[in-house]
Amino acid sequence: MKTLTIGPNDAGQRLDKFLTKSLPTLPQALLYKYIRLKRIKRNGRRAQISDRLQAGDTLELYINDEFFEKPRPQYDFLRAAKTLDILYEDENLLLLNKKVGLLSHPDETEYVDTLITRVKRYLYEKGEYDPDSEQSFTPSLVNRIDRNTCGIVMAAKNAEALRALNAIVKSRQLHKMYLCVVHGRPPREADTLEGYLRKDEAKNKVFVSRKSAPDAKQIRTRYRVLDSYRDLSLLEVELLTGRTHQIRAHLASVGCPLLGDGKYGTNAQNKRYGYKKQFLCSYKLTFDFTEDVGALQYLDKQTFALPDVWFETAFRDRSLWEQM
């Protein structure tokens, strides 16, 4: 018999989900059978598959020792680069400046060196993350931005912070501001664009229309023009809804595609400037709570902004046009 004690990072999970993560070699059918046969107990009593675990709970597991054996750890994240641009850090979270070209999470093109694997390596080497001592939790990114977009990404160091940050984002108690350079000049100096976005999974592209459709989601994008010169404009943009490629597609739909964006703009436009980077940066976050968010209440009304966005400087001093 083995006994497991539930820590804060594992609290709130369903019993079956927790055990699936903690005992990966235990077949699912056998897991449910053991629960039915009372070979898995919670606090000395019969457990239910859907039980929500609480910190301090004890699980008594009357199962074969072989299912507790874990292969010797091979931490792939230790092969990730050490480079990490940290804007802010405390005991609960990290605010990171993700660079253009770096993936947020692994995909079929890159598995080892991504933002989240760099975070894991950083916390592991600081002694704040030990996979062997965690039964199911792993440091996680709360938001993600495209590979070709730069800017602020939030990472949670513990499960309580992850749950709180996810709730804050979902309830829109966080304002996310972007800077971008677009071709042309928007029709107004400031406006809130509204429309409907439909995603084509096969093409990994979205389409914006003014009319609703069964497979379309409503989008709202607020912008203001900060500066204009020749045929380009520098904008500050706030996402009032968060959809795939929303800023890129929405601005392109009003005739102002992002500089460097070949998907929603045209290569002919971009080629004149010689830039292959996408001119979009998530540069500022403001926490604005309308309810108690628990352990992260201290973040209320705090604003975090990148001290410098490379293309804003190049736009305002007109060096952006030097290589034309």
C-alpha positions in Angstrom: 0.0 0.0 0.0 1.2 3.5 -0.9 0.0 6.8 0.5 0.0 10.1 -1.4 -0.7 13.4 0.2 -2.3 16.1 -1.9 -0.3 19.4 -2.0 -1.5 22.9 -3.0 -0.4 22.4 -6.6 -2.6 19.3 -7.0 -5.7 20.6 -5.2 -8.8 21.1 -7.2 -8.3 18.3 -9.7 -10.6 15.3 -10.1 -9.4 12.1 -8.6 -9.1 10.2 -11.9 -7.4 13.1 -13.7 -4.8 13.4 -10.9 -4.1 9.6 -10.8 -3.8 9.5 -14.6 -1.0 12.1 -14.4 0.6 10.6 -11.3 0.6 7.0 -12.4 1.1 7.1 -16.2 1.8 3.3 -16.4 -1.5 2.4 -14.7 -4.1 1.5 -17.5 -7.2 3.6 -17.4 -9.5 0.6 -17.2 -7.6 -0.7 -14.2 -7.7 2.7 -12.6 -11.5 2.8 -12.7 -11.7 -0.8 -11.5 -9.5 -0.1 -8.5 -11.7 2.8 -7.5 -14.8 0.7 -7.8 -13.2 -2.1 -5.7 -12.2 0.4 -3.0 -8.5 -0.3 -3.6 -8.1 3.5 -3.9 -9.4 5.4 -0.9 -9.5 9.1 0.0 -9.0 10.0 3.6 -9.7 6.4 4.6 -13.1 6.3 2.9 -14.4 5.1 -0.4 -13.4 7.4 -3.2 -15.4 8.5 -6.2 -14.0 9.0 -9.7 -15.3 12.6 -9.8 -14.0 13.6 -6.3 -12.4 17.0 -6.2 -9.1 16.7 -4.3 -8.3 19.2 -1.5 -4.9 20.2 -0.1 -4.1 17.8 2.7 -6.1 14.9 1.4 -4.5 11.5 1.7 -4.9 8.8 -0.9 -4.4 5.1 0.1 -3.5 3.1 -3.0 -3.7 -0.7 -2.7 -2.2 -1.5 -6.1 0.9 -3.2 -7.4 4.3 -1.6 -6.8 5.1 -1.8 -10.5 2.7 1.1 -11.2 4.6 3.4 -8.9 7.9 2.8 -10.7 8.9 5.8 -12.8 11.5 5.8 -15.5 14.7 7.6 -14.7 13.9 11.3 -15.6 15.4 12.7 -18.8 14.5 16.4 -18.7 14.3 17.6 -22.2 13.9 21.2 -21.0 17.5 21.2 -19.8 18.5 21.3 -23.5 16.6 24.5 -24.0 18.5 27.8 -24.2 19.1 29.8 -21.0 18.1 33.1 -22.6 15.0 34.5 -20.9 14.1 38.2 -21.0 12.2 38.7 -17.7 10.1 41.9 -17.3 8.8 41.0 -13.8 9.0 38.1 -11.4 7.6 37.2 -8.0 6.8 34.0 -6.1 3.7 33.3 -8.2 4.4 34.4 -11.8 6.8 35.6 -14.5 6.2 38.2 -17.1 8.4 37.5 -20.1 9.4 39.4 -23.2 9.1 36.8 -26.0 11.2 37.5 -29.0 10.1 37.1 -32.6 10.9 33.6 -33.9 10.6 31.9 -30.6 7.7 29.4 -30.2 5.6 29.6 -27.0 5.0 25.9 -26.9 6.6 22.9 -28.8 5.1 21.9 -32.1 6.1 19.6 -35.0 8.9 22.0 -36.0 10.6 22.6 -32.6 10.3 20.5 -29.5 13.2 21.4 -27.3 13.9 25.2 -27.4 10.6 27.1 -26.8 9.5 29.7 -24.3 7.9 27.2 -21.9 11.0 24.9 -21.9 13.2 27.9 -21.2 10.9 28.8 -18.3 11.1 25.2 -16.9 14.9 25.2 -17.2 15.2 28.6 -15.5 13.0 27.6 -12.5 14.6 24.2 -12.2 18.1 25.7 -12.0 16.8 28.3 -9.5 15.5 25.4 -7.3 11.9 26.6 -7.7 10.7 23.7 -9.8 11.5 20.0 -9.2 9.6 17.6 -11.4 10.3 14.7 -9.1 8.6 16.4 -6.2 5.5 17.5 -8.2 2.9 14.8 -8.7 1.1 16.5 -11.6 1.8 20.3 -11.8 4.2 21.8 -14.2 5.0 25.6 -14.8 2.6 26.8 -17.5 2.1 29.8 -19.9 -1.1 31.6 -19.3 -1.3 33.3 -22.7 0.5 32.7 -25.9 1.4 34.8 -28.9 2.4 33.8 -32.4 5.9 32.8 -33.3 6.3 35.9 -35.4 4.8 38.3 -32.8 6.9 39.6 -29.8 5.8 40.8 -26.4 4.6 39.9 -23.0 3.7 36.4 -22.0 2.6 35.4 -18.5 3.9 32.2 -16.9 2.5 30.7 -13.7 4.9 29.1 -11.1 2.3 27.2 -9.1 -1.2 25.8 -9.6 -2.9 28.4 -7.5 -1.5 31.2 -9.6 -2.3 29.3 -12.8 -6.0 29.0 -11.8 -6.2 32.6 -10.7 -4.5 34.0 -13.9 -6.7 31.8 -16.1 -9.8 33.2 -14.3 -8.5 36.7 -14.7 -8.0 36.3 -18.4 -11.4 34.6 -18.9 -13.3 37.3 -17.0 -11.5 40.0 -18.9 -10.0 41.6 -15.8 -6.7 42.1 -17.8 -6.2 44.7 -20.5 -3.7 43.7 -23.2 -2.2 46.5 -25.3 -0.3 46.0 -28.6 1.8 48.3 -30.8 1.9 47.7 -34.5 2.9 49.3 -37.8 0.4 49.1 -40.6 0.3 50.0 -44.3 -1.8 53.1 -45.0 -3.8 55.1 -42.4 -7.0 53.9 -40.7 -10.2 55.7 -41.6 -10.3 57.4 -38.2 -7.7 58.5 -35.6 -9.3 56.2 -33.1 -12.1 53.7 -33.3 -13.5 50.3 -32.2 -13.7 47.9 -35.0 -16.4 45.3 -34.9 -17.0 42.2 -37.0 -17.2 38.4 -37.2 -14.2 36.1 -37.6 -14.3 32.6 -39.2 -11.3 30.3 -39.0 -10.2 28.0 -41.9 -8.3 25.3 -40.0 -6.9 23.8 -43.3 -5.3 27.1 -44.3 -4.5 28.2 -40.7 -6.1 31.5 -41.7 -9.0 33.6 -40.5 -11.5 35.7 -42.4 -13.4 38.7 -41.2 -16.8 39.8 -42.3 -19.4 42.4 -41.1 -22.2 39.9 -41.0 -22.8 37.1 -38.5 -22.6 33.5 -39.6 -23.1 30.1 -37.8 -19.4 29.3 -37.7 -18.2 32.9 -37.0 -17.3 34.5 -33.7 -17.8 38.2 -32.9 -14.6 40.3 -32.6 -14.0 43.8 -31.3 -10.7 45.6 -31.8 -9.9 49.1 -30.4 -7.1 51.2 -31.9 -5.7 54.7 -32.0 -3.2 56.2 -34.3 0.0 57.3 -32.5 2.0 58.5 -35.6 1.9 58.5 -39.4 4.6 59.0 -41.9 4.5 58.5 -45.7 2.4 55.4 -46.2 2.7 53.8 -42.8 1.0 54.3 -39.4 2.0 53.4 -35.9 -1.0 52.2 -33.8 -1.8 51.2 -30.3 -4.3 48.4 -30.2 -6.4 46.8 -27.5 -8.0 43.4 -27.9 -11.6 43.6 -26.5 -12.0 40.0 -27.7 -9.2 37.5 -28.1 -9.4 35.4 -31.3 -6.8 33.8 -33.5 -4.9 36.4 -35.6 -7.5 38.9 -34.6 -5.4 42.1 -34.9 -3.8 41.0 -38.1 -7.0 40.0 -39.9 -9.2 42.9 -38.5 -6.8 45.7 -39.5 -6.2 44.1 -42.9 -10.0 44.0 -43.4 -10.1 47.8 -43.3 -7.2 48.2 -45.7 -4.4 48.4 -43.2 -2.4 45.1 -43.0 0.6 44.9 -40.7 4.0 45.7 -42.1 5.8 42.4 -42.6 2.7 40.2 -42.5 2.6 38.1 -45.7 -0.5 36.1 -44.6 -3.0 39.0 -44.4 -1.0 41.6 -46.3 1.0 41.3 -49.6 4.6 40.5 -50.2 4.7 43.3 -52.8 3.9 45.9 -50.1 6.3 44.4 -47.6 9.2 43.9 -50.0 9.7 47.7 -50.4 10.9 47.9 -46.8 13.1 44.8 -46.8 11.7 43.6 -43.4 10.6 40.0 -42.9 9.6 40.5 -39.3 6.0 41.1 -38.4 5.5 44.5 -36.8 3.3 43.5 -33.9 4.2 43.5 -30.2 2.1 42.8 -27.1 3.8 45.6 -25.1 1.6 46.4 -22.1 -0.6 44.6 -19.5 -2.8 46.2 -16.9 -4.6 44.2 -14.2 -8.0 45.7 -13.4 -9.9 43.5 -11.0 -13.7 43.7 -10.5 -13.7 40.9 -7.9 -11.5 39.2 -5.4 -8.9 37.1 -7.2 -7.4 35.5 -4.1 -3.6 35.1 -3.9 -3.0 37.5 -6.8 -5.0 40.5 -5.5 -1.8 42.4 -5.0 -1.6 42.8 -8.8 -4.8 44.9 -9.0 -4.3 48.2 -10.9 -0.7 47.4 -11.7 0.6 48.0 -15.2 3.6 46.3 -16.8 5.1 47.6 -20.1 8.1 46.8 -22.1 10.6 49.7 -21.8 11.4 49.7 -25.5 9.8 48.3 -28.6 12.3 48.2 -31.5 10.0 49.3 -34.3 8.4 52.1 -32.3 11.8 53.7 -31.9 12.6 53.2 -35.6 9.2 54.6 -36.6 9.4 57.8 -34.5 13.0 58.6 -35.5 12.2 57.7 -39.1 15.1 55.2 -39.3 12.6 52.7 -40.5 12.8 54.2 -43.9 16.6 54.3 -44.2 17.0 51.1 -46.1 14.2 51.7 -48.6 
